């Protein structure tokens, strides 16, 4: 299992719109090959900052299958205009 971690900085005063759009976008990511689960958390100290955690079966399920899909274009349309700056996304694996 791979854990995708993205720190999302949303433009100030657009948090409510982002959260509503994310609810709509959640069904997109949940339908993708290799998807296991996700959660979005809002930062308590920085009102417009969120962390997105997504579990995937493999790195390629995220980087190739999801990002290369038509569904990703809809995900982008719904969410990417909220970010400033654009988030860095990193992937983590468990240490046994």
SULGI-V581229 format. One record per pair of residues at least 12 apart in sequence whose ideal C-beta (glycine too) atoms are under 8 Angstrom apart, sorted by sequence separation. I is the first residue (numbers start at 1). GAP is how many residues later the second one is. If there is no record, write none. Layout:
I,GAP
I,GAP
This chain:
26,12
40,12
41,12
39,13
40,13
38,14
39,14
38,15
38,16
37,17
38,17
22,18
37,18
35,19
36,19
35,20
36,20
35,21
36,21
34,22
35,22
34,23
34,24
29,25
34,26
35,26
15,27
34,27
33,28
34,28
63,28
32,29
62,29
34,31
35,31
15,32
18,32
33,32
34,32
59,32
15,33
32,33
33,33
14,34
32,34
1,35
52,35
12,36
11,37
29,37
32,37
10,38
9,39
10,39
32,39
9,40
10,40
31,40
8,41
7,42
8,42
7,43
8,43
28,43
7,44
8,44
28,44
6,45
5,46
6,46
28,46
29,46
5,47
28,47
4,48
5,48
6,48
4,49
25,49
3,50
4,50
25,50
28,50
3,51
4,51
3,52
4,52
2,53
3,53
25,53
1,54
2,54
24,54
25,54
1,55
2,55
1,56
2,56
22,56
2,57
21,57
22,57
4,58
21,58
2,59
2,60
18,61
21,61
18,64
17,65
14,68
11,71
10,72
11,72
10,73
11,73
8,74
9,74
10,74
8,75
9,75
9,76
9,78
8,79
7,80
6,81
7,81
6,82
6,83
5,84
6,84
4,85
5,85
4,86
5,86
4,87
5,87
3,88
2,89
3,89
2,90
3,90
2,91
1,92
1,93
